[in-house]
């Protein structure tokens, strides 16, 4: 299984600092709306809404059309594999971008590590059908491999197609590998490097299968596993009837130890709770199961903290669990009207062990950095894409010239893409 070249458009150096979006899952819905209001040319305006707001598709399409008309993207000279390098406050990542079929994500050739939510997959599939393009690559990792490193090192000695400093100070560089022999060599080295594991983008991969079928191409960015660090995805429990300390304390299986504040991160086996303006530590009961998922703090917190607190609500089904990336800090966890749960992150080795076992972590268990960005490359996938982008050649990009058939069943497993999923709300 090898990456295949893409045929799309790259952001120009002139526009990159305004167009390339910040890591969107590090922003709350309110922060995203504020960012787009201040930076209307950001590709963030093209991306689907965060949370449960899936009603902005016309605005997404209008934003894409505006960026294309303004000349923010230039066509690749030929079908290409891209080498993208980001140097950020979290370190440097170098990835090779190309396409893999959605079926590879469904049948396990690309291994998942997290479960997906069917409603989010439906929303992303509907967004893809509407805007007709992809720009947010699914991030996959492979074992570090000296041959891949030598090949990419050789390519990045050439002048990059894009070299820009983004609004947050991140340096972005992109090289286009257009020679067919060089593409074959690089893709072959990646295929021989070892199994691919999804690092970020489980829902995006599933959405391509839902919208375009098993042959639908998934924009994929492959990088060495040692280029990424795993941070925690914390939790905020919203919709409880009573968030007073006494009721929370009574619902939990272990005593709460008061903390001075949220300054210290939780250690493995401990969670920090934000309750009614105060912070507490709680030791998680150890799961004795020989299971790579059950021993993770995210799974232990689900059974020992989140489930008991959800049961406090008059209607437990109305309780929502909001993921909060560690990069957002402690403030969102301590907002009134909920209980914040700060977690210790799994390691990259634990992530790979879960994937190798064919298991799945709870939804949003890992936040990996550095984050690849949206708005760097835009690849048309359906006839809904702006005509100027489709002129690059739909056949080369795998763009679909048909609409999906009737809706199929919903899927809740880690990466079961299944039949076409209906467009949903």
C-alpha positions as CSV (number, residue, x, y, z in Angstrom):
1,X,0.0,0.0,0.0
2,X,1.7,3.2,-1.2
3,X,0.8,6.9,-1.1
4,X,-0.3,8.1,-4.5
5,X,0.3,11.7,-5.9
6,X,-2.3,14.4,-5.5
7,X,-3.2,17.1,-8.0
8,X,-4.4,20.2,-6.2
9,X,-3.4,23.8,-5.3
10,X,-0.9,25.1,-2.8
11,X,-1.3,28.3,-0.8
12,X,1.0,31.1,-2.0
13,X,3.8,32.5,0.1
14,X,2.0,35.9,-0.1
15,X,-1.2,34.6,1.4
16,X,0.0,31.8,3.7
17,X,0.2,33.8,6.9
18,X,-3.4,34.8,6.6
19,X,-4.9,31.7,5.0
20,X,-3.4,28.8,6.7
21,X,-5.6,28.0,9.7
22,X,-4.4,27.5,13.3
23,X,-4.9,24.1,14.9
24,X,-8.7,24.3,15.0
25,X,-9.4,21.6,17.6
26,X,-7.4,23.7,20.1
27,X,-10.1,26.4,19.9
28,X,-13.5,26.5,21.5
29,X,-16.5,27.2,19.3
30,X,-16.5,30.7,20.6
31,X,-12.8,31.2,19.9
32,X,-13.2,29.9,16.4
33,X,-16.0,32.3,15.6
34,X,-14.0,35.2,17.1
35,X,-10.9,34.2,15.1
36,X,-12.9,34.1,11.8
37,X,-14.5,37.4,12.6
38,X,-11.0,38.9,13.0
39,X,-9.3,36.9,10.2
40,X,-12.0,36.4,7.5
41,X,-9.4,35.1,5.0
42,X,-8.4,32.2,7.3
43,X,-9.1,28.8,5.9
44,X,-10.8,28.2,9.3
45,X,-13.9,29.8,7.7
46,X,-14.1,26.9,5.2
47,X,-13.9,24.2,7.8
48,X,-17.0,22.6,9.4
49,X,-18.3,24.1,12.6
50,X,-17.1,22.8,15.9
51,X,-19.2,21.1,18.5
52,X,-22.8,20.4,17.5
53,X,-23.2,23.3,15.1
54,X,-23.4,21.7,11.6
55,X,-25.4,24.5,9.9
56,X,-22.7,26.7,8.4
57,X,-22.1,24.9,5.1
58,X,-23.2,27.7,2.8
59,X,-20.9,30.1,4.6
60,X,-18.1,27.5,4.3
61,X,-18.6,27.3,0.5
62,X,-18.7,31.1,0.2
63,X,-15.5,31.4,2.1
64,X,-13.7,28.9,-0.1
65,X,-15.0,30.6,-3.3
66,X,-13.7,33.9,-1.9
67,X,-10.2,32.6,-1.2
68,X,-10.0,30.9,-4.7
69,X,-11.2,34.1,-6.4
70,X,-8.6,36.1,-4.5
71,X,-5.8,34.0,-5.9
72,X,-4.7,32.6,-2.6
73,X,-3.8,29.2,-4.1
74,X,-1.7,28.2,-7.1
75,X,-2.0,24.9,-9.0
76,X,0.7,22.3,-8.6
77,X,2.7,21.9,-11.9
78,X,1.9,18.2,-12.0
79,X,0.6,15.4,-9.7
80,X,2.8,15.4,-6.7
81,X,3.7,13.9,-3.4
82,X,4.3,16.8,-1.0
83,X,6.9,17.1,1.7
84,X,5.6,19.4,4.4
85,X,7.7,20.7,7.3
86,X,6.4,22.7,10.2
87,X,8.6,24.2,12.9
88,X,6.5,25.2,15.9
89,X,6.7,25.9,19.6
90,X,6.0,22.1,20.1
91,X,8.9,21.0,17.8
92,X,9.4,20.1,14.2
93,X,7.4,17.7,12.1
94,X,8.1,16.6,8.5
95,X,5.4,14.6,6.7
96,X,4.9,13.2,3.2
97,X,1.5,13.9,1.8
98,X,-0.4,11.9,-0.7
99,X,-3.6,9.9,-1.1
100,X,-4.6,6.5,0.4
101,X,-7.9,4.8,-0.3
102,X,-10.6,5.0,2.3
103,X,-10.8,1.2,2.3
104,X,-7.2,1.1,3.8
105,X,-8.5,2.9,6.8
106,X,-11.5,0.6,7.1
107,X,-9.8,-2.8,6.6
108,X,-7.0,-2.1,9.1
109,X,-4.1,-1.6,6.8
110,X,-4.0,1.8,8.4
111,X,-4.5,1.1,12.1
112,X,-6.8,3.3,14.2
113,X,-6.3,4.0,17.9
114,X,-9.5,5.8,18.8
115,X,-13.3,5.3,18.3
116,X,-15.4,7.7,16.3
117,X,-18.8,9.3,16.8
118,X,-21.3,8.5,14.0
119,X,-22.9,12.0,14.2
120,X,-19.5,13.7,13.6
121,X,-18.7,11.4,10.7
122,X,-22.1,12.2,9.1
123,X,-21.5,16.0,9.5
124,X,-18.0,15.8,8.0
125,X,-19.2,13.7,5.1
126,X,-22.0,16.2,4.4
127,X,-19.4,19.0,4.6
128,X,-17.2,17.2,2.1
129,X,-20.1,16.8,-0.3
130,X,-21.0,20.5,0.0
131,X,-17.6,22.2,-0.4
132,X,-16.1,19.4,-2.7
133,X,-12.5,19.8,-1.5
134,X,-10.2,18.5,1.2
135,X,-7.4,20.4,2.9
136,X,-7.0,18.8,6.4
137,X,-4.8,15.7,6.0
138,X,-5.2,12.6,8.2
139,X,-2.0,12.4,10.1
140,X,-0.5,8.9,10.3
141,X,2.7,7.7,11.8
142,X,5.2,5.1,10.8
143,X,8.2,3.6,12.6
144,X,11.3,5.9,12.2
145,X,13.2,4.7,9.2
146,X,16.7,5.9,8.0
147,X,15.9,5.4,4.3
148,X,12.8,7.6,4.5
149,X,14.9,10.2,6.4
150,X,17.6,10.2,3.8
151,X,15.2,10.5,0.9
152,X,13.3,13.4,2.5
153,X,16.6,15.1,3.5
154,X,17.7,15.0,-0.1
155,X,14.4,16.5,-1.4
156,X,14.4,19.4,1.1
157,X,17.8,20.7,-0.1
158,X,15.9,22.1,-3.1
159,X,14.1,25.5,-2.9
160,X,10.6,24.9,-1.4
161,X,7.4,25.6,-3.3
162,X,6.1,27.3,-0.1
163,X,8.2,29.0,2.6
164,X,6.2,31.2,5.0
165,X,5.9,32.2,8.6
166,X,2.4,31.8,9.8
167,X,0.4,34.1,12.1
168,X,1.5,32.2,15.3
169,X,5.2,32.2,14.4
170,X,5.2,28.7,12.9
171,X,7.4,28.2,9.9
172,X,5.9,26.3,7.0
173,X,7.8,24.9,4.1
174,X,6.5,22.6,1.4
175,X,8.3,20.8,-1.4
176,X,6.5,19.2,-4.4
177,X,7.9,15.9,-5.6
178,X,6.7,15.7,-9.2
179,X,9.2,13.3,-10.8
180,X,7.5,9.9,-11.2
181,X,10.6,7.9,-10.4
182,X,11.3,9.9,-7.3
183,X,7.6,9.5,-6.3
184,X,7.8,5.8,-6.6
185,X,11.1,5.6,-4.6
186,X,9.7,7.7,-1.8
187,X,6.3,6.0,-1.7
188,X,8.0,2.6,-1.7
189,X,10.3,3.5,1.2
190,X,7.3,4.7,3.2
191,X,5.4,1.5,2.5
192,X,8.5,-0.6,3.6
193,X,9.0,1.5,6.8
194,X,6.4,-0.4,8.8
195,X,2.7,-0.2,9.7
196,X,0.8,3.1,9.5
197,X,-1.2,4.2,12.5
198,X,-3.6,7.0,12.6
199,X,-2.3,9.8,14.8
200,X,-5.0,12.4,14.1
201,X,-8.0,12.5,11.9
202,X,-10.1,9.3,12.5
203,X,-13.3,11.2,11.8
204,X,-12.0,12.7,8.6
205,X,-10.9,9.3,7.2
206,X,-14.3,7.8,8.1
207,X,-16.1,10.8,6.5
208,X,-14.3,10.2,3.1
209,X,-15.5,6.6,3.1
210,X,-19.0,7.8,4.0
211,X,-19.1,10.5,1.3
212,X,-17.1,8.9,-1.6
213,X,-17.1,5.2,-0.8
214,X,-14.2,2.7,-0.3
215,X,-12.3,4.0,-3.3
216,X,-12.5,7.6,-2.1
217,X,-9.0,9.1,-1.7
218,X,-8.0,10.2,1.8
219,X,-5.5,13.0,2.0
220,X,-2.9,11.5,4.2
221,X,0.3,12.9,5.8
222,X,2.8,10.2,6.9
223,X,5.5,11.2,9.5
224,X,7.9,9.3,11.8
225,X,6.4,8.5,15.1
226,X,9.2,10.3,16.9
227,X,8.2,13.6,15.4
228,X,5.1,13.8,17.5
229,X,4.4,14.2,21.2
230,X,1.2,13.1,22.9
231,X,-0.7,15.6,25.1
232,X,-3.9,15.0,27.0
233,X,-7.4,15.6,25.9
234,X,-9.1,16.6,29.1
235,X,-12.9,16.4,29.7
236,X,-15.6,18.8,30.8
237,X,-18.9,17.3,32.0
238,X,-21.8,19.6,31.2
239,X,-25.5,19.1,31.9
240,X,-25.4,17.9,35.5
241,X,-28.2,19.1,37.9
242,X,-25.9,19.6,40.8
243,X,-22.2,20.4,40.7
244,X,-21.6,21.1,44.3
245,X,-18.5,19.6,45.9
246,X,-20.5,17.5,48.4
247,X,-22.6,15.7,45.7
248,X,-19.5,15.1,43.5
249,X,-17.6,13.7,46.4
250,X,-20.4,11.4,47.3
251,X,-20.7,10.0,43.8
252,X,-17.0,9.0,43.4
253,X,-15.2,5.8,44.6
254,X,-12.2,7.5,46.1
255,X,-11.6,10.6,48.4
256,X,-11.0,14.0,46.9
257,X,-7.7,15.7,48.0
258,X,-7.9,19.5,47.8
259,X,-5.4,21.3,45.6
260,X,-4.2,24.8,45.7
261,X,-5.0,25.3,42.0
262,X,-4.5,23.8,38.6
263,X,-0.8,24.6,38.2
264,X,0.6,21.1,38.5
265,X,-0.4,18.5,35.8
266,X,-1.9,15.2,37.0
267,X,0.5,12.3,37.2
268,X,-0.3,8.9,35.8
269,X,-3.1,7.3,37.8
270,X,-4.5,10.6,39.1
271,X,-7.1,13.0,37.8
272,X,-7.6,16.6,38.8
273,X,-11.2,17.8,39.1
274,X,-12.5,21.4,38.8
275,X,-15.7,21.6,40.9
276,X,-17.5,24.8,41.8
277,X,-14.4,26.9,41.6
278,X,-12.2,24.5,43.5
279,X,-9.6,21.9,42.4
280,X,-9.2,18.4,43.8
281,X,-7.0,15.3,43.0
282,X,-8.5,11.8,42.9
283,X,-6.5,8.6,42.7
284,X,-8.0,6.3,40.0
285,X,-8.7,2.6,40.9
286,X,-6.3,0.4,38.9
287,X,-7.9,-1.9,36.4
288,X,-6.2,-5.3,36.7
289,X,-7.3,-6.4,33.2
290,X,-4.6,-7.3,30.7
291,X,-6.0,-4.8,28.2
292,X,-4.0,-1.9,26.6
293,X,-7.1,0.3,26.8
294,X,-8.5,-0.5,30.2
295,X,-5.2,0.5,31.9
296,X,-5.2,4.0,30.3
297,X,-6.1,6.9,32.5
298,X,-8.8,8.1,30.0
299,X,-10.6,4.7,30.2
300,X,-10.2,4.5,34.0
301,X,-11.6,8.0,34.4
302,X,-14.5,7.1,32.2
303,X,-15.6,4.3,34.5
304,X,-14.5,5.8,37.8
305,X,-15.3,9.5,37.4
306,X,-17.4,10.4,34.3
307,X,-19.9,7.6,34.4
308,X,-20.7,8.1,38.2
309,X,-21.0,11.8,37.7
310,X,-23.3,11.4,34.6
311,X,-25.6,9.3,36.8
312,X,-26.2,12.3,39.0
313,X,-28.2,14.0,36.3
314,X,-32.0,13.6,36.2
315,X,-31.5,12.7,32.5
316,X,-28.0,11.2,32.0
317,X,-28.5,11.1,28.3
318,X,-28.6,14.9,28.3
319,X,-25.1,15.1,29.8
320,X,-22.4,16.0,27.3
321,X,-18.7,15.3,27.6
322,X,-16.7,18.1,26.0
323,X,-13.0,17.3,25.0
324,X,-10.6,20.0,26.0
325,X,-7.1,19.8,24.6
326,X,-4.2,20.4,27.0
327,X,-3.1,23.3,24.9
328,X,-6.2,25.2,26.0
329,X,-5.0,25.3,29.6
330,X,-7.0,24.9,32.8
331,X,-9.4,27.8,32.4
332,X,-12.0,26.0,30.2
333,X,-12.2,23.1,32.7
334,X,-13.0,25.5,35.6
335,X,-15.9,27.3,33.8
336,X,-19.1,27.4,35.9
337,X,-21.9,24.9,35.2
338,X,-19.8,21.8,34.8
339,X,-17.1,19.5,36.2
340,X,-13.6,19.6,34.6
341,X,-11.5,16.4,34.5
342,X,-7.8,16.9,33.8
343,X,-6.1,13.7,32.6
344,X,-2.5,12.4,32.3
345,X,-1.8,11.6,28.6
346,X,-1.0,8.2,27.2
347,X,2.5,7.7,25.7
348,X,3.1,7.2,22.0
349,X,4.1,3.6,22.9
350,X,0.7,3.1,24.5
351,X,-1.0,4.5,21.5
352,X,0.8,2.1,19.2
353,X,0.1,-0.8,21.5
354,X,-3.6,-0.1,21.4
355,X,-3.5,0.1,17.6
356,X,-1.5,-3.1,17.3
357,X,-4.0,-4.9,19.4
358,X,-6.8,-3.8,17.1
359,X,-8.4,-1.9,20.0
360,X,-9.7,1.6,20.4
361,X,-9.2,4.3,23.0
362,X,-12.2,6.3,24.2
363,X,-13.2,9.2,21.9
364,X,-10.6,12.1,21.9
365,X,-8.0,10.5,24.2
366,X,-4.9,11.9,22.5
367,X,-3.9,15.3,21.3
368,X,-0.7,15.0,19.3
369,X,1.6,17.9,18.5
370,X,2.9,19.4,16.3
371,X,-0.4,19.7,14.4
372,X,-0.5,19.7,10.7
373,X,-2.5,22.6,9.3
374,X,-5.5,23.2,7.0
375,X,-5.3,25.6,4.1
376,X,-1.8,24.6,2.9
377,X,-3.0,22.4,0.0
378,X,-6.5,22.2,-1.4
379,X,-7.5,19.1,-3.4
380,X,-10.9,18.9,-5.2
381,X,-12.9,15.7,-4.6
382,X,-16.3,16.3,-6.1
383,X,-17.9,18.5,-8.7
384,X,-19.1,20.8,-5.9
385,X,-15.5,22.2,-5.8
386,X,-15.0,25.6,-7.3
387,X,-14.4,25.3,-11.1
388,X,-11.0,26.9,-10.9
389,X,-9.8,24.1,-8.6
390,X,-11.4,21.4,-10.6
391,X,-9.5,22.6,-13.7
392,X,-6.5,20.9,-12.2
393,X,-8.0,17.6,-13.3
394,X,-10.6,15.6,-11.2
395,X,-9.3,12.3,-12.5
396,X,-5.9,12.9,-11.1
397,X,-7.2,13.9,-7.7
398,X,-9.7,11.1,-7.4
399,X,-12.6,13.6,-7.5
400,X,-16.0,12.0,-7.6
401,X,-18.3,12.7,-10.5
402,X,-21.3,11.0,-8.8
403,X,-23.3,11.6,-5.8
404,X,-23.4,9.0,-3.0
405,X,-26.2,6.5,-3.1
406,X,-28.8,5.9,-0.4
407,X,-27.9,6.1,3.2
408,X,-26.4,3.0,4.9
409,X,-26.1,1.9,8.5
410,X,-24.4,3.9,11.1
411,X,-21.0,2.8,12.4
412,X,-19.6,3.2,15.9
413,X,-16.4,1.0,15.7
414,X,-13.0,2.5,15.6
415,X,-12.7,3.0,11.8
416,X,-15.5,1.0,10.2
417,X,-16.3,3.2,7.2
418,X,-19.1,0.9,6.1
419,X,-21.6,1.9,3.4
420,X,-22.5,5.5,2.6
421,X,-23.8,7.3,5.6
422,X,-26.7,9.7,5.3
423,X,-25.9,13.4,5.4
424,X,-27.3,13.8,8.8
425,X,-28.2,17.0,10.6
